[in-house]
Protein backbone atom coordinates (compact mmCIF):
# COMPACT_ATOMS: atom_id res chain seq x y z
CA UNK A 1 0.00 0.00 0.00
CA UNK A 2 1.02 3.57 -0.57
CA UNK A 3 0.29 6.28 1.98
CA UNK A 4 -1.56 8.91 -0.04
CA UNK A 5 -1.80 11.30 2.88
CA UNK A 6 -3.88 12.60 5.73
CA UNK A 7 -6.82 14.90 5.21
CA UNK A 8 -9.70 16.29 7.22
CA UNK A 9 -13.21 15.30 6.23
CA UNK A 10 -15.80 18.05 6.49
CA UNK A 11 -18.19 18.91 8.06
CA UNK A 12 -17.19 16.72 11.02
CA UNK A 13 -13.51 17.82 10.92
CA UNK A 14 -12.52 14.16 11.17
CA UNK A 15 -8.95 13.21 10.21
CA UNK A 16 -8.70 10.39 7.68
CA UNK A 17 -5.56 8.60 6.51
CA UNK A 18 -5.79 7.30 2.96
CA UNK A 19 -3.89 4.28 1.70
CA UNK A 20 -3.83 3.21 -1.94
CA UNK A 21 -3.19 -0.20 -3.39
CA UNK A 22 -0.05 -0.02 -5.54
CA UNK A 23 -1.14 -2.68 -8.04
CA UNK A 24 -4.35 -3.88 -9.65
CA UNK A 25 -7.34 -1.58 -9.39
CA UNK A 26 -5.53 0.72 -6.94
CA UNK A 27 -8.31 0.54 -4.37
CA UNK A 28 -8.26 3.22 -1.72
CA UNK A 29 -8.51 2.46 1.98
CA UNK A 30 -9.71 5.46 4.01
CA UNK A 31 -9.29 5.04 7.77
CA UNK A 32 -10.67 7.51 10.31
CA UNK A 33 -7.99 8.33 12.87
CA UNK A 34 -7.49 10.63 15.84
CA UNK A 35 -6.21 14.18 15.58
CA UNK A 36 -2.92 13.54 17.46
CA UNK A 37 -2.12 10.57 15.22
CA UNK A 38 -2.98 12.59 12.11
CA UNK A 39 -0.61 15.34 13.29
CA UNK A 40 2.11 12.78 13.95
CA UNK A 41 1.77 11.20 10.50
CA UNK A 42 1.68 14.61 8.83
CA UNK A 43 4.77 15.78 10.74
CA UNK A 44 6.68 12.65 9.70
CA UNK A 45 5.64 13.04 6.05
CA UNK A 46 6.79 16.66 6.08
CA UNK A 47 10.04 15.87 7.90
CA UNK A 48 9.10 18.09 10.85
CA UNK A 49 11.14 17.22 13.93
CA UNK A 50 10.12 18.06 17.47
CA UNK A 51 12.74 19.43 19.89
CA UNK A 52 11.96 16.40 22.10
CA UNK A 53 10.81 13.02 20.80
CA UNK A 54 7.06 12.61 20.58
CA UNK A 55 5.47 9.22 21.26
CA UNK A 56 6.04 7.69 17.82
CA UNK A 57 9.58 9.10 17.63
CA UNK A 58 10.28 7.64 21.07
CA UNK A 59 9.05 4.22 19.99
CA UNK A 60 11.30 4.30 16.92
CA UNK A 61 14.25 5.20 19.17
CA UNK A 62 13.42 2.31 21.51
CA UNK A 63 13.26 -0.11 18.57
CA UNK A 64 16.66 1.14 17.40
CA UNK A 65 18.21 0.78 20.88
CA UNK A 66 16.85 -2.79 21.09
CA UNK A 67 18.24 -3.58 17.59
CA UNK A 68 14.70 -4.31 16.46
CA UNK A 69 13.56 -3.76 12.89
CA UNK A 70 10.04 -2.99 11.77
CA UNK A 71 9.81 -5.24 8.71
CA UNK A 72 6.31 -4.13 7.72
CA UNK A 73 2.92 -3.14 9.01
CA UNK A 74 -0.27 -4.86 7.96
CA UNK A 75 -3.74 -3.36 8.28
CA UNK A 76 -5.65 -6.58 8.89
CA UNK A 77 -9.34 -6.05 9.46
CA UNK A 78 -12.22 -3.81 10.42
CA UNK A 79 -14.79 -4.83 13.03
CA UNK A 80 -17.67 -2.57 14.02
CA UNK A 81 -15.97 0.37 12.23
CA UNK A 82 -12.72 -0.20 14.16
CA UNK A 83 -9.61 -0.97 12.11
CA UNK A 84 -6.86 -3.29 13.35
CA UNK A 85 -3.21 -3.51 12.34
CA UNK A 86 -0.05 -5.40 13.16
CA UNK A 87 3.57 -4.43 13.55
CA UNK A 88 5.82 -7.17 12.14
CA UNK A 89 9.09 -6.87 14.03
CA UNK A 90 12.41 -8.73 13.90
CA UNK A 91 14.62 -8.77 16.98
CA UNK A 92 17.53 -11.09 17.75
CA UNK A 93 16.55 -13.25 14.80
CA UNK A 94 13.00 -13.71 16.08
CA UNK A 95 9.89 -12.47 14.36
CA UNK A 96 7.29 -10.81 16.55
CA UNK A 97 3.81 -9.59 15.66
CA UNK A 98 2.23 -6.88 17.80
CA UNK A 99 -1.39 -5.79 17.41
CA UNK A 100 -1.98 -2.04 17.28
CA UNK A 101 -4.03 0.77 15.81
CA UNK A 102 -3.41 1.46 12.12
CA UNK A 103 -2.72 5.12 12.85
CA UNK A 104 0.12 4.24 15.24
CA UNK A 105 1.48 1.62 12.86
CA UNK A 106 1.45 4.09 9.96
CA UNK A 107 3.08 6.84 12.05
CA UNK A 108 5.92 4.45 12.93
CA UNK A 109 6.21 3.05 9.39
CA UNK A 110 6.60 6.55 7.95
CA UNK A 111 9.44 7.23 10.37
CA UNK A 112 11.24 3.95 9.65
CA UNK A 113 10.54 3.73 5.93
CA UNK A 114 8.82 0.37 6.47
CA UNK A 115 6.34 -0.96 3.91
CA UNK A 116 2.59 -0.83 4.52
CA UNK A 117 0.30 -3.69 3.58
CA UNK A 118 -3.42 -4.46 3.88
CA UNK A 119 -5.02 -7.87 3.72
CA UNK A 120 -7.06 -8.77 0.65
CA UNK A 121 -10.04 -9.52 2.89
CA UNK A 122 -9.92 -6.00 4.30
CA UNK A 123 -9.64 -4.46 0.84
CA UNK A 124 -12.64 -6.50 -0.30
CA UNK A 125 -14.60 -5.31 2.73
CA UNK A 126 -13.53 -1.68 3.07
CA UNK A 127 -11.54 -0.77 -0.04
CA UNK A 128 -13.03 1.80 -2.38
CA UNK A 129 -12.39 2.11 -6.08
CA UNK A 130 -11.02 5.52 -7.11
CA UNK A 131 -14.11 6.11 -9.29
CA UNK A 132 -16.34 5.76 -6.21
CA UNK A 133 -14.26 8.34 -4.35
CA UNK A 134 -14.28 10.71 -7.33
CA UNK A 135 -18.06 10.41 -7.64
CA UNK A 136 -18.45 11.20 -3.93
CA UNK A 137 -16.26 14.26 -4.28
CA UNK A 138 -18.12 15.38 -7.38
CA UNK A 139 -21.37 15.15 -5.41
CA UNK A 140 -19.76 17.08 -2.56
CA UNK A 141 -18.55 19.75 -4.97
CA UNK A 142 -22.04 20.11 -6.43
CA UNK A 143 -23.57 20.36 -2.96
CA UNK A 144 -20.96 22.92 -1.87
CA UNK A 145 -21.58 24.95 -5.02
CA UNK A 146 -25.33 24.86 -4.36
CA UNK A 147 -24.82 25.97 -0.75
CA UNK A 148 -22.68 28.87 -1.96
CA UNK A 149 -25.46 29.78 -4.39
CA UNK A 150 -28.04 29.72 -1.58
CA UNK A 151 -25.81 31.81 0.67
CA UNK A 152 -25.54 34.48 -2.04
CA UNK A 153 -29.26 34.65 -2.69
CA UNK A 154 -31.07 37.86 -1.92
CA UNK A 155 -34.84 37.63 -1.26
CA UNK A 156 -35.24 40.79 -3.38
CA UNK A 157 -34.15 38.70 -6.38
CA UNK A 158 -37.55 36.97 -6.27
CA UNK A 159 -39.75 40.06 -6.21
CA UNK A 160 -41.76 40.73 -9.33
CA UNK A 161 -41.09 43.93 -11.19
N, C-alpha and C positions, 0 to 999 in steps of 0.2 A: 504494500500500500504506500501511497505517497501522501504526505501531509500537505493538503492544499492550503490550510490556514485556519485561523480563528476569526470568527465574526460574531457580531451581536444581532440576534433576531429581534425585530420590532414587531409589535409594540411592547412586548414583555421585557425587552432589554435582557434577553437570555443569551449567554455566551454559548456558541456551538463550535466544536472542532469538526473539520471536514476532512475525511480521508478519501482518497480516490484509488481505485484498483488500477494498477499499472499495465495490465494486459486485458485482453478480451473486450468486454463492453464498457470497461472503465466505469463501473458502478461507483456511486458516491455513497459514503457512509457518514451521515451527520450524527454527531453525538452531543447531546446537551451536557455541559460541564459547568462547574462553579466559576465564579468570577476570579478568585485567587489563582486557580489552576490555569484559567485562560490568560491571565496576566503573566504567569510563569512561562507558559508555552510561547507567548508573544515575545517576551523578553529574550528567551533563548533563540528564537528565530531571528530576532533583530541584533543579536550579539550584545545585548545590554547586560553589563555586569554590575552587581550590587557591591557596595563597599564591604559588606559582610555576606557570607554565604546564606542564601535563602534555603528553604527546606529541600528542594530538589537538587540544588547545588551541593548541599551538605551530604545528601545521599550518594551523589556521584563521587564526592571526595572519600566517603567511607568505603565505597566499592573499590576505589583505587588503592586505598591503604590496605585493604584486605586481599589485594591482587585478584579481585573478582571482575569478570567481564560480563557485560550485558550482551548476550549473543543476539537477542531479538525480543520483541514484545509481540504478543498475539492478543488481539481483541477476539474473545471467544464466543460470547453469547449475550443475549438480552432477555431478561426475565422481568415481567411487570414494569417495563420501561426503564429498567436499570441494566446498564451495560457492565460486563465483566471482562477483565483482561488478565494476562499473565506476563510476568517477567521471567525470561529464560536466562538463567545465570550459569556461569562456569567458574568454579573456584576449586583450587587444588585438584584439578582433573575430574571433579564431580560436577554433574549437571543438577541444577536445582530449579524448581519452578515455584514461583511465588504469586499467589493471587493478589490482584490489586484493582484499583479503579483505572479505566482507560486514560483518564486525564493525567494521572500521576505517571503512568507508564509512558505516555507520549512525551510528557515534560522531561523525563529522564532520557528517553531515546533521542530526543532532539539534542540534548547536551552531550551524549556519548556517540552520536552518529550511528546508532544501532538501527537495524531495519525494523519496519512495522509491518505486521501481517494481520489478517482477519480470516477467520474460518469461513469456508464456503457456506456452511449452514447459516452463519450470521448474515452473510451477504445475500443469501436467498431470502432470509427473513426481513432484514432491515435495509438492505442496499437499495439505492434508488438510481435509476438510469438518468443520465444527464438531461435527456429530453424532458423527463418528468420535472426535474428541478427547474429547467428553463421555462416550462409552461407555468409552473407555480410563480416564478418571478415575473413573467409576463402578466399574469393575472394581478399580482401585487402592484405592478407598475400601472396597470389600467385603473385599479382601485385608487391608488395614490393620486393619479392624474384627475380622477373624478372628484376626489375629496378636495383637491386644490381648486377645481372648478367651482365646487359648492362654496368653498370659503370665500371666493372672489365675487360671488353673486351679490347683487344689490337688489333688494325688493322693488326698487323703483324701475328696474329693468322690465318688470312684468306689468306695469301700468299701461293701460291703453292710451293712445294719444288723442 
